[in-house]
Amino acid sequence: MKHPTPVLCATVQAIALLAAAPAMAQTDQPVSKENPDARRAAEYWTADRFKAAKPLPLPTPKAGEVKQESAPPQPASKPESSDAQAPSIKSAPREQRLYDAQRKGLLDGEVEPQANGTFNAPYTSTRVFPIFTGSSAGFSADRAYPYRTIGKLFFSINGSPYVCSASVIQRRVVSTAGHCVHSGDASGFHDNFVFVPSFRDGVAPFKSWNWRYVITTGTWASGGGGVPNAADYAMIEFADQAMTTGGPLTKLGNVTGWLGWETGRLNANHTSKLGYPCNLDSCQKMQNVTSHSYRPTSPNNVEYGSDARGGSSGGPWVQNFAVLASGGGSGSNTAQNRVVGVTSYGYISADPKVQGASVPDSRWVQIWNQICARPGNCN
């Protein structure tokens, strides 16, 4: 059976800027870039640009159909992992308005339980809740750990503003999709990365954070931008900043806490897929899609049921997502709040309601080790 053509989780538009890029030799060696000017991102992001940021346009995949596999390649060694951790400092939300967002009504249906598309892959989709706004008193989930580790990743391509989703996985380290940081060909890295944890309705409750260093897999960077890709993931280092005027510098992860991660766990799992898809609440509020693995695909990917679309790219797929004090998950894989994939691709048609992610493997560990070797990022 021939399925609809997959695309990266982004609005398919204006792809000519990447189409003319020359081909690159395939490599598994990571590629990275230092921020050449610490002030440039802060100067670039005006209120108008924040407001204008849209889901990243990316090219149509090389293959015309996805090849289902009996199982993704198995790692030669046991899965590697890193633990989650709650914030180490108390930092109450301070509403820093980035731009005036047009306030929308409630998400249609608000909760979509056990839905499915034409692939018959069930999922449950909901806005993260409860949410209290303005002067309303009450607990807002998207301002609390572990939700506060998830946020919007803003960046630019050739001067135009775009947005993906991302999550904190160490003190200065954020994970996202490879296509959210790099074109996948000789056009190279995007620019002006800014991360806004717990973003909602144009507001940054824990400030916006400017990048210092970005790294992605050679498999993505030299893969031509097609999906499914075996290693469509990346990591970014963000600079420290003071949370109050004149206060001491602190690291991002100390404010938000961070999620753990684990390799080789994407297949035969159940995950929470978090981020800011623009088909839900106009990507102004954090969404959570929960579902079980639907099928493994070639070359190293797994698909899950989901109704999220452009803007969700790079958002974490988290196993046993819960407050750490709850005592762990059940079954054979009980580790909590670990990223086991990030949103990589969907389908041109909305009908399948399925998304795919690359399986984190030795390539994930390789870029992790390289970014953690930079002083202070992971200790």
NORSULRA-V589585 format. One record per residue. N is the residue number from 1. NEAR is the number of other ideal C-beta (glycine too) atoms within 10 Angstrom. Layout:
n: (N & N)
near: (NEAR & NEAR)
This chain:
n: (1 & 2 & 3 & 4 & 5 & 6 & 7 & 8 & 9 & 10 & 11 & 12 & 13 & 14 & 15 & 16 & 17 & 18 & 19 & 20 & 21 & 22 & 23 & 24 & 25 & 26 & 27 & 28 & 29 & 30 & 31 & 32 & 33 & 34 & 35 & 36 & 37 & 38 & 39 & 40 & 41 & 42 & 43 & 44 & 45 & 46 & 47 & 48 & 49 & 50 & 51 & 52 & 53 & 54 & 55 & 56 & 57 & 58 & 59 & 60 & 61 & 62 & 63 & 64 & 65 & 66 & 67 & 68 & 69 & 70 & 71 & 72 & 73 & 74 & 75 & 76 & 77 & 78 & 79 & 80 & 81 & 82 & 83 & 84 & 85 & 86 & 87 & 88 & 89 & 90 & 91 & 92 & 93 & 94 & 95 & 96 & 97 & 98 & 99 & 100 & 101 & 102 & 103 & 104 & 105 & 106 & 107 & 108 & 109 & 110 & 111 & 112 & 113 & 114 & 115 & 116 & 117 & 118 & 119 & 120 & 121 & 122 & 123 & 124 & 125 & 126 & 127 & 128 & 129 & 130 & 131 & 132 & 133 & 134 & 135 & 136 & 137 & 138 & 139 & 140 & 141 & 142 & 143 & 144 & 145 & 146 & 147 & 148 & 149 & 150 & 151 & 152 & 153 & 154 & 155 & 156 & 157 & 158 & 159 & 160 & 161 & 162 & 163 & 164 & 165 & 166 & 167 & 168 & 169 & 170 & 171 & 172 & 173 & 174 & 175 & 176 & 177 & 178 & 179 & 180 & 181 & 182 & 183 & 184 & 185 & 186 & 187 & 188 & 189 & 190 & 191 & 192 & 193 & 194 & 195 & 196 & 197 & 198 & 199 & 200 & 201 & 202 & 203 & 204 & 205 & 206 & 207 & 208 & 209 & 210 & 211 & 212 & 213 & 214 & 215 & 216 & 217 & 218 & 219 & 220 & 221 & 222 & 223 & 224 & 225 & 226 & 227 & 228 & 229 & 230 & 231 & 232 & 233 & 234 & 235 & 236 & 237 & 238 & 239 & 240 & 241 & 242 & 243 & 244 & 245 & 246 & 247 & 248 & 249 & 250 & 251 & 252 & 253 & 254 & 255 & 256 & 257 & 258 & 259 & 260 & 261 & 262 & 263 & 264 & 265 & 266 & 267 & 268 & 269 & 270 & 271 & 272 & 273 & 274 & 275 & 276 & 277 & 278 & 279 & 280 & 281 & 282 & 283 & 284 & 285 & 286 & 287 & 288 & 289 & 290 & 291 & 292 & 293 & 294 & 295 & 296 & 297 & 298 & 299 & 300 & 301 & 302 & 303 & 304 & 305 & 306 & 307 & 308 & 309 & 310 & 311 & 312 & 313 & 314 & 315 & 316 & 317 & 318 & 319 & 320 & 321 & 322 & 323 & 324 & 325 & 326 & 327 & 328 & 329 & 330 & 331 & 332 & 333 & 334 & 335 & 336 & 337 & 338 & 339 & 340 & 341 & 342 & 343 & 344 & 345 & 346 & 347 & 348 & 349 & 350 & 351 & 352 & 353 & 354 & 355 & 356 & 357 & 358 & 359 & 360 & 361 & 362 & 363 & 364 & 365 & 366 & 367 & 368 & 369 & 370 & 371 & 372 & 373 & 374 & 375 & 376 & 377 & 378 & 379)
near: (4 & 7 & 17 & 18 & 16 & 28 & 22 & 32 & 34 & 27 & 18 & 15 & 12 & 11 & 14 & 9 & 14 & 19 & 11 & 9 & 16 & 7 & 9 & 17 & 6 & 11 & 13 & 13 & 11 & 22 & 21 & 19 & 17 & 10 & 20 & 7 & 9 & 11 & 9 & 15 & 22 & 13 & 9 & 17 & 22 & 12 & 12 & 9 & 18 & 23 & 14 & 13 & 23 & 17 & 25 & 26 & 20 & 26 & 22 & 17 & 20 & 11 & 13 & 11 & 12 & 24 & 12 & 13 & 16 & 6 & 10 & 21 & 14 & 10 & 15 & 7 & 11 & 8 & 17 & 17 & 17 & 20 & 14 & 23 & 20 & 16 & 19 & 13 & 11 & 6 & 17 & 8 & 16 & 12 & 11 & 13 & 12 & 22 & 16 & 11 & 18 & 9 & 10 & 11 & 6 & 8 & 17 & 8 & 10 & 11 & 11 & 16 & 11 & 9 & 18 & 16 & 18 & 14 & 17 & 11 & 21 & 17 & 24 & 17 & 24 & 16 & 18 & 20 & 15 & 11 & 17 & 13 & 12 & 5 & 5 & 9 & 5 & 8 & 9 & 19 & 17 & 23 & 18 & 16 & 18 & 28 & 23 & 24 & 29 & 28 & 32 & 28 & 32 & 24 & 27 & 19 & 18 & 9 & 9 & 15 & 20 & 22 & 27 & 32 & 31 & 32 & 29 & 30 & 23 & 24 & 23 & 26 & 26 & 31 & 29 & 29 & 34 & 32 & 30 & 33 & 30 & 26 & 22 & 26 & 20 & 14 & 18 & 15 & 18 & 21 & 19 & 22 & 27 & 26 & 26 & 25 & 28 & 24 & 28 & 24 & 19 & 18 & 18 & 23 & 20 & 23 & 17 & 21 & 27 & 20 & 25 & 18 & 20 & 26 & 24 & 28 & 29 & 20 & 24 & 28 & 28 & 19 & 25 & 19 & 25 & 19 & 29 & 24 & 27 & 19 & 28 & 34 & 32 & 32 & 28 & 26 & 26 & 25 & 17 & 15 & 15 & 11 & 16 & 9 & 5 & 5 & 9 & 9 & 9 & 17 & 22 & 26 & 24 & 17 & 22 & 27 & 23 & 30 & 27 & 21 & 31 & 21 & 22 & 20 & 23 & 27 & 17 & 12 & 18 & 16 & 26 & 22 & 28 & 29 & 30 & 31 & 28 & 18 & 16 & 24 & 20 & 16 & 25 & 19 & 19 & 27 & 26 & 22 & 28 & 20 & 26 & 13 & 22 & 22 & 18 & 21 & 21 & 14 & 16 & 22 & 28 & 28 & 27 & 26 & 26 & 30 & 23 & 28 & 21 & 25 & 30 & 30 & 34 & 31 & 37 & 31 & 31 & 27 & 23 & 22 & 23 & 14 & 13 & 15 & 7 & 9 & 10 & 11 & 17 & 8 & 8 & 6 & 17 & 11 & 18 & 21 & 26 & 27 & 31 & 28 & 33 & 31 & 33 & 29 & 28 & 28 & 23 & 13 & 14 & 13 & 11 & 23 & 26 & 28 & 32 & 28 & 29 & 29 & 25 & 30 & 25 & 15 & 24 & 25 & 18 & 17 & 25 & 25 & 12 & 14 & 25 & 19 & 9 & 16 & 7 & 11 & 20 & 19 & 7)
